[in-house]
């Protein structure tokens, strides 16, 4: 069963945040809503993908839209924090359904350059065409009466952004829950050292800031998924950086851990879709769509 939880607004300028957990990819998707105006942003929503059958679907994204509609919300923005490796993004589908603009960090153009080489698709991927806004570090925008800010948070990818919306920050694949640590930094363009800087910048936010992570898989001691914490909790108890871990110690631990990890089973399919804003490849002359998978590159 899908987990759905709502974190209430704490006052003026604070969003109501509904998290919807996608068990298939371990992803947390969000609806960040302005209580005063009913305007909302959808953040990191998933397009379904069965890697064994290479079958796509929109059931999860449609459920997110149904939840927003049941709350009487009007979608003002469709936001992604980075081109995800763990799931296909639903950005293009949601834009078509709602008419709302979609956006991602501006450094997605540099990520596209990396993956054009890896896929040997020199003419592929034009983020400026597939996204309405490419956020620079520090760019601000409105969601009804809420003020939102894009903050560059590289490390997991070179172009990841955190969305700070009032007292909520959507920190994607930087922090995980305090008992799970932090995200990996070994994908093309990733950097454990840059990730450390991004983690420290997030910990500079006010202690009471609610942090909403991009993924959770539970732990041996906590089987149920969780996705909300605070800056204070992460600073004090995160198993990778809590208590003032140094950059050198963090980088050594992160790189050693990353060296043991396999690639996500959706990654090589997901990146070529997500670098198109979640738009599937165009049909070929037989009317079917195809993905291209590089062999022996990873």
VEXMIFI-362850 format. One record per residue (C-alpha): x, y, z. Coordinates in nm, 3 decimals. Layout:
<recs>
<rec X="X" Y="Y" Z="Z"/>
...
</recs>
This chain:
<recs>
<rec X="0.000" Y="0.000" Z="0.000"/>
<rec X="0.125" Y="0.350" Z="-0.083"/>
<rec X="0.224" Y="0.556" Z="0.220"/>
<rec X="0.078" Y="0.908" Z="0.227"/>
<rec X="0.147" Y="1.155" Z="0.509"/>
<rec X="0.085" Y="1.527" Z="0.544"/>
<rec X="0.312" Y="1.762" Z="0.737"/>
<rec X="0.098" Y="2.065" Z="0.828"/>
<rec X="0.188" Y="2.427" Z="0.772"/>
<rec X="0.342" Y="2.587" Z="1.080"/>
<rec X="0.211" Y="2.936" Z="1.004"/>
<rec X="0.220" Y="3.214" Z="0.745"/>
<rec X="0.471" Y="3.147" Z="0.469"/>
<rec X="0.497" Y="2.778" Z="0.562"/>
<rec X="0.377" Y="2.510" Z="0.317"/>
<rec X="0.159" Y="2.213" Z="0.389"/>
<rec X="0.363" Y="1.919" Z="0.260"/>
<rec X="0.210" Y="1.590" Z="0.155"/>
<rec X="0.454" Y="1.307" Z="0.095"/>
<rec X="0.357" Y="1.012" Z="-0.125"/>
<rec X="0.590" Y="0.712" Z="-0.110"/>
<rec X="0.662" Y="0.506" Z="-0.422"/>
<rec X="0.762" Y="0.165" Z="-0.292"/>
<rec X="0.884" Y="0.036" Z="-0.629"/>
<rec X="1.168" Y="0.290" Z="-0.643"/>
<rec X="1.191" Y="0.389" Z="-0.277"/>
<rec X="1.110" Y="0.746" Z="-0.379"/>
<rec X="0.933" Y="1.019" Z="-0.184"/>
<rec X="0.718" Y="1.250" Z="-0.398"/>
<rec X="0.579" Y="1.575" Z="-0.265"/>
<rec X="0.294" Y="1.821" Z="-0.293"/>
<rec X="0.399" Y="2.153" Z="-0.137"/>
<rec X="0.089" Y="2.369" Z="-0.098"/>
<rec X="0.015" Y="2.727" Z="0.005"/>
<rec X="-0.267" Y="2.709" Z="0.262"/>
<rec X="-0.382" Y="3.064" Z="0.190"/>
<rec X="-0.416" Y="3.039" Z="-0.190"/>
<rec X="-0.444" Y="2.668" Z="-0.268"/>
<rec X="-0.156" Y="2.691" Z="-0.517"/>
<rec X="0.087" Y="2.399" Z="-0.506"/>
<rec X="0.408" Y="2.258" Z="-0.650"/>
<rec X="0.460" Y="1.893" Z="-0.737"/>
<rec X="0.815" Y="1.781" Z="-0.657"/>
<rec X="1.000" Y="1.474" Z="-0.790"/>
<rec X="0.691" Y="1.285" Z="-0.905"/>
<rec X="0.751" Y="0.937" Z="-1.049"/>
<rec X="0.657" Y="0.790" Z="-1.387"/>
<rec X="0.610" Y="0.415" Z="-1.338"/>
<rec X="0.865" Y="0.181" Z="-1.494"/>
<rec X="0.898" Y="-0.196" Z="-1.479"/>
<rec X="1.265" Y="-0.262" Z="-1.569"/>
<rec X="1.209" Y="-0.633" Z="-1.635"/>
<rec X="0.943" Y="-0.570" Z="-1.899"/>
<rec X="1.055" Y="-0.218" Z="-1.999"/>
<rec X="0.694" Y="-0.109" Z="-1.945"/>
<rec X="0.603" Y="0.246" Z="-1.847"/>
<rec X="0.292" Y="0.386" Z="-1.685"/>
<rec X="0.145" Y="0.695" Z="-1.525"/>
<rec X="-0.061" Y="0.544" Z="-1.244"/>
<rec X="0.157" Y="0.685" Z="-0.966"/>
<rec X="0.159" Y="1.036" Z="-1.115"/>
<rec X="-0.217" Y="1.022" Z="-1.167"/>
<rec X="-0.261" Y="0.931" Z="-0.802"/>
<rec X="-0.055" Y="1.236" Z="-0.700"/>
<rec X="-0.284" Y="1.452" Z="-0.916"/>
<rec X="-0.589" Y="1.290" Z="-0.755"/>
<rec X="-0.456" Y="1.371" Z="-0.407"/>
<rec X="-0.396" Y="1.732" Z="-0.507"/>
<rec X="-0.745" Y="1.756" Z="-0.659"/>
<rec X="-0.904" Y="1.610" Z="-0.346"/>
<rec X="-0.736" Y="1.887" Z="-0.147"/>
<rec X="-0.871" Y="2.149" Z="-0.390"/>
<rec X="-0.522" Y="2.251" Z="-0.502"/>
<rec X="-0.419" Y="2.425" Z="-0.823"/>
<rec X="-0.083" Y="2.311" Z="-0.959"/>
<rec X="0.144" Y="2.612" Z="-1.011"/>
<rec X="0.481" Y="2.440" Z="-1.065"/>
<rec X="0.619" Y="2.098" Z="-1.156"/>
<rec X="0.965" Y="2.071" Z="-1.001"/>
<rec X="1.244" Y="1.818" Z="-1.014"/>
<rec X="1.557" Y="1.836" Z="-0.804"/>
<rec X="1.784" Y="1.657" Z="-1.055"/>
<rec X="1.774" Y="1.400" Z="-1.337"/>
<rec X="1.697" Y="1.097" Z="-1.126"/>
<rec X="1.877" Y="0.765" Z="-1.158"/>
<rec X="1.631" Y="0.567" Z="-0.945"/>
<rec X="1.312" Y="0.644" Z="-1.136"/>
<rec X="1.168" Y="0.798" Z="-1.448"/>
<rec X="1.038" Y="1.149" Z="-1.384"/>
<rec X="0.676" Y="1.238" Z="-1.462"/>
<rec X="0.747" Y="1.603" Z="-1.542"/>
<rec X="0.643" Y="1.599" Z="-1.909"/>
<rec X="0.324" Y="1.403" Z="-1.835"/>
<rec X="0.228" Y="1.637" Z="-1.551"/>
<rec X="0.294" Y="1.946" Z="-1.763"/>
<rec X="0.065" Y="1.810" Z="-2.035"/>
<rec X="-0.207" Y="1.726" Z="-1.782"/>
<rec X="-0.199" Y="2.047" Z="-1.579"/>
<rec X="-0.055" Y="2.316" Z="-1.806"/>
<rec X="0.179" Y="2.418" Z="-1.523"/>
<rec X="0.542" Y="2.506" Z="-1.606"/>
<rec X="0.813" Y="2.256" Z="-1.525"/>
<rec X="1.159" Y="2.331" Z="-1.392"/>
<rec X="1.493" Y="2.183" Z="-1.285"/>
<rec X="1.843" Y="2.314" Z="-1.204"/>
<rec X="2.035" Y="2.491" Z="-1.483"/>
<rec X="2.334" Y="2.258" Z="-1.458"/>
<rec X="2.118" Y="1.985" Z="-1.611"/>
<rec X="2.270" Y="2.109" Z="-1.937"/>
<rec X="2.614" Y="1.994" Z="-1.816"/>
<rec X="2.471" Y="1.659" Z="-1.707"/>
<rec X="2.321" Y="1.622" Z="-2.055"/>
<rec X="2.666" Y="1.673" Z="-2.207"/>
<rec X="2.805" Y="1.385" Z="-2.001"/>
<rec X="2.529" Y="1.147" Z="-2.096"/>
<rec X="2.528" Y="1.234" Z="-2.467"/>
<rec X="2.878" Y="1.082" Z="-2.469"/>
<rec X="2.784" Y="0.780" Z="-2.257"/>
<rec X="2.483" Y="0.701" Z="-2.477"/>
<rec X="2.663" Y="0.804" Z="-2.799"/>
<rec X="2.367" Y="1.028" Z="-2.880"/>
<rec X="2.537" Y="1.353" Z="-2.986"/>
<rec X="2.215" Y="1.523" Z="-3.093"/>
<rec X="2.005" Y="1.415" Z="-2.797"/>
<rec X="1.883" Y="1.602" Z="-2.491"/>
<rec X="1.786" Y="1.969" Z="-2.500"/>
<rec X="1.683" Y="2.063" Z="-2.144"/>
<rec X="1.605" Y="2.421" Z="-2.248"/>
<rec X="1.334" Y="2.283" Z="-2.477"/>
<rec X="1.196" Y="2.026" Z="-2.233"/>
<rec X="1.185" Y="2.248" Z="-1.923"/>
<rec X="1.024" Y="2.591" Z="-1.890"/>
<rec X="1.275" Y="2.710" Z="-1.629"/>
<rec X="1.632" Y="2.613" Z="-1.554"/>
<rec X="1.707" Y="2.747" Z="-1.206"/>
<rec X="2.034" Y="2.913" Z="-1.126"/>
<rec X="2.163" Y="2.895" Z="-0.769"/>
<rec X="1.965" Y="3.147" Z="-0.564"/>
<rec X="1.677" Y="3.196" Z="-0.806"/>
<rec X="1.345" Y="3.261" Z="-0.631"/>
<rec X="0.985" Y="3.215" Z="-0.737"/>
<rec X="0.636" Y="3.212" Z="-0.589"/>
<rec X="0.391" Y="2.932" Z="-0.516"/>
<rec X="0.081" Y="3.131" Z="-0.432"/>
<rec X="0.176" Y="3.320" Z="-0.117"/>
<rec X="0.488" Y="3.110" Z="-0.057"/>
<rec X="0.839" Y="3.218" Z="-0.149"/>
<rec X="1.059" Y="2.942" Z="-0.288"/>
<rec X="1.432" Y="2.942" Z="-0.356"/>
<rec X="1.650" Y="2.708" Z="-0.561"/>
<rec X="1.980" Y="2.624" Z="-0.391"/>
<rec X="2.253" Y="2.439" Z="-0.581"/>
<rec X="2.329" Y="2.115" Z="-0.392"/>
<rec X="2.577" Y="1.930" Z="-0.609"/>
<rec X="2.754" Y="1.607" Z="-0.521"/>
<rec X="2.502" Y="1.333" Z="-0.595"/>
<rec X="2.489" Y="1.490" Z="-0.940"/>
<rec X="2.673" Y="1.802" Z="-1.049"/>
<rec X="2.345" Y="1.988" Z="-1.098"/>
<rec X="2.116" Y="1.887" Z="-0.811"/>
<rec X="1.913" Y="2.164" Z="-0.647"/>
<rec X="1.737" Y="2.191" Z="-0.312"/>
<rec X="1.405" Y="2.377" Z="-0.301"/>
<rec X="1.369" Y="2.587" Z="0.013"/>
<rec X="1.003" Y="2.683" Z="0.053"/>
<rec X="0.938" Y="2.872" Z="0.376"/>
<rec X="1.037" Y="2.642" Z="0.661"/>
<rec X="1.054" Y="2.334" Z="0.436"/>
<rec X="1.351" Y="2.219" Z="0.227"/>
<rec X="1.329" Y="1.944" Z="-0.032"/>
<rec X="1.680" Y="1.803" Z="-0.014"/>
<rec X="1.652" Y="1.516" Z="-0.268"/>
<rec X="1.956" Y="1.285" Z="-0.280"/>
<rec X="2.178" Y="1.466" Z="-0.030"/>
<rec X="2.057" Y="1.367" Z="0.314"/>
<rec X="1.865" Y="1.052" Z="0.377"/>
<rec X="1.695" Y="0.996" Z="0.711"/>
<rec X="1.932" Y="1.043" Z="1.009"/>
<rec X="1.949" Y="0.667" Z="1.069"/>
<rec X="2.034" Y="0.603" Z="0.701"/>
<rec X="2.298" Y="0.873" Z="0.647"/>
<rec X="2.349" Y="1.041" Z="0.311"/>
<rec X="2.318" Y="0.968" Z="-0.060"/>
<rec X="2.578" Y="0.818" Z="-0.291"/>
<rec X="2.809" Y="1.041" Z="-0.496"/>
<rec X="2.965" Y="0.803" Z="-0.751"/>
<rec X="2.751" Y="0.867" Z="-1.059"/>
<rec X="2.909" Y="1.050" Z="-1.358"/>
<rec X="2.968" Y="1.409" Z="-1.247"/>
<rec X="2.921" Y="1.323" Z="-0.880"/>
<rec X="3.162" Y="1.419" Z="-0.601"/>
<rec X="3.170" Y="1.319" Z="-0.234"/>
<rec X="3.359" Y="1.639" Z="-0.152"/>
<rec X="3.096" Y="1.857" Z="-0.322"/>
<rec X="2.823" Y="1.656" Z="-0.152"/>
<rec X="2.980" Y="1.733" Z="0.185"/>
<rec X="2.967" Y="2.106" Z="0.105"/>
<rec X="2.602" Y="2.073" Z="0.004"/>
<rec X="2.518" Y="1.890" Z="0.326"/>
<rec X="2.686" Y="2.159" Z="0.533"/>
<rec X="2.497" Y="2.434" Z="0.345"/>
<rec X="2.167" Y="2.261" Z="0.423"/>
<rec X="2.270" Y="2.234" Z="0.789"/>
<rec X="2.318" Y="2.613" Z="0.787"/>
<rec X="1.940" Y="2.654" Z="0.748"/>
<rec X="1.746" Y="2.728" Z="1.069"/>
<rec X="1.732" Y="2.436" Z="1.312"/>
<rec X="1.353" Y="2.401" Z="1.282"/>
<rec X="1.358" Y="2.372" Z="0.902"/>
<rec X="1.174" Y="2.059" Z="0.792"/>
<rec X="1.389" Y="1.847" Z="0.560"/>
<rec X="1.218" Y="1.621" Z="0.307"/>
<rec X="1.442" Y="1.358" Z="0.149"/>
<rec X="1.424" Y="1.201" Z="-0.195"/>
<rec X="1.453" Y="0.834" Z="-0.099"/>
<rec X="1.413" Y="0.598" Z="0.191"/>
<rec X="1.448" Y="0.221" Z="0.203"/>
<rec X="1.402" Y="0.168" Z="0.575"/>
<rec X="1.674" Y="0.016" Z="0.792"/>
<rec X="1.721" Y="-0.308" Z="0.983"/>
<rec X="1.568" Y="-0.137" Z="1.285"/>
<rec X="1.304" Y="0.068" Z="1.099"/>
<rec X="1.115" Y="-0.126" Z="0.832"/>
<rec X="0.864" Y="0.149" Z="0.752"/>
<rec X="0.957" Y="0.430" Z="0.513"/>
<rec X="1.017" Y="0.780" Z="0.649"/>
<rec X="1.106" Y="1.103" Z="0.475"/>
<rec X="1.082" Y="1.400" Z="0.713"/>
<rec X="1.336" Y="1.526" Z="0.967"/>
<rec X="1.471" Y="1.864" Z="1.078"/>
<rec X="1.803" Y="2.042" Z="1.042"/>
<rec X="1.861" Y="2.000" Z="1.414"/>
<rec X="1.797" Y="1.625" Z="1.400"/>
<rec X="2.027" Y="1.577" Z="1.103"/>
<rec X="2.305" Y="1.787" Z="1.256"/>
<rec X="2.292" Y="1.592" Z="1.582"/>
<rec X="2.222" Y="1.232" Z="1.479"/>
<rec X="2.290" Y="1.169" Z="1.109"/>
<rec X="2.508" Y="0.859" Z="1.103"/>
<rec X="2.739" Y="1.002" Z="0.835"/>
<rec X="2.779" Y="1.369" Z="0.929"/>
<rec X="2.613" Y="1.416" Z="1.268"/>
<rec X="2.820" Y="1.561" Z="1.548"/>
<rec X="3.064" Y="1.750" Z="1.327"/>
<rec X="3.230" Y="1.488" Z="1.105"/>
<rec X="3.520" Y="1.637" Z="0.907"/>
<rec X="3.526" Y="1.662" Z="0.528"/>
<rec X="3.815" Y="1.415" Z="0.502"/>
<rec X="3.645" Y="1.155" Z="0.720"/>
<rec X="3.315" Y="1.196" Z="0.536"/>
<rec X="3.470" Y="1.169" Z="0.190"/>
<rec X="3.667" Y="0.858" Z="0.286"/>
<rec X="3.358" Y="0.691" Z="0.428"/>
<rec X="3.132" Y="0.793" Z="0.143"/>
<rec X="3.372" Y="0.679" Z="-0.129"/>
<rec X="3.438" Y="0.347" Z="0.045"/>
<rec X="3.065" Y="0.284" Z="0.075"/>
<rec X="2.995" Y="0.387" Z="-0.286"/>
<rec X="3.256" Y="0.142" Z="-0.413"/>
<rec X="3.038" Y="-0.145" Z="-0.284"/>
<rec X="2.713" Y="-0.029" Z="-0.448"/>
<rec X="2.561" Y="-0.159" Z="-0.769"/>
<rec X="2.400" Y="0.075" Z="-1.019"/>
<rec X="2.026" Y="0.133" Z="-0.966"/>
<rec X="1.834" Y="-0.108" Z="-1.189"/>
<rec X="1.649" Y="0.180" Z="-1.358"/>
<rec X="1.946" Y="0.414" Z="-1.410"/>
<rec X="2.045" Y="0.350" Z="-1.771"/>
<rec X="1.682" Y="0.365" Z="-1.878"/>
<rec X="1.595" Y="0.660" Z="-1.657"/>
<rec X="1.865" Y="0.908" Z="-1.754"/>
<rec X="1.777" Y="0.911" Z="-2.125"/>
<rec X="1.413" Y="0.980" Z="-2.034"/>
<rec X="1.479" Y="1.227" Z="-1.753"/>
<rec X="1.718" Y="1.435" Z="-1.963"/>
<rec X="1.417" Y="1.485" Z="-2.190"/>
<rec X="1.212" Y="1.613" Z="-1.897"/>
<rec X="1.045" Y="1.276" Z="-1.854"/>
<rec X="0.942" Y="1.268" Z="-2.219"/>
<rec X="0.968" Y="0.920" Z="-2.368"/>
<rec X="1.175" Y="0.874" Z="-2.687"/>
<rec X="0.987" Y="0.945" Z="-3.007"/>
<rec X="0.830" Y="0.641" Z="-3.181"/>
<rec X="1.039" Y="0.490" Z="-3.457"/>
<rec X="0.913" Y="0.387" Z="-3.802"/>
<rec X="0.733" Y="0.084" Z="-3.661"/>
<rec X="0.536" Y="0.302" Z="-3.418"/>
<rec X="0.721" Y="0.179" Z="-3.108"/>
<rec X="0.960" Y="0.358" Z="-2.871"/>
<rec X="1.305" Y="0.228" Z="-2.786"/>
<rec X="1.573" Y="0.294" Z="-2.525"/>
<rec X="1.946" Y="0.276" Z="-2.589"/>
<rec X="2.160" Y="0.099" Z="-2.329"/>
<rec X="2.541" Y="0.135" Z="-2.327"/>
<rec X="2.719" Y="-0.195" Z="-2.275"/>
<rec X="3.032" Y="-0.243" Z="-2.063"/>
<rec X="3.053" Y="0.125" Z="-1.962"/>
<rec X="2.988" Y="0.083" Z="-1.589"/>
</recs>
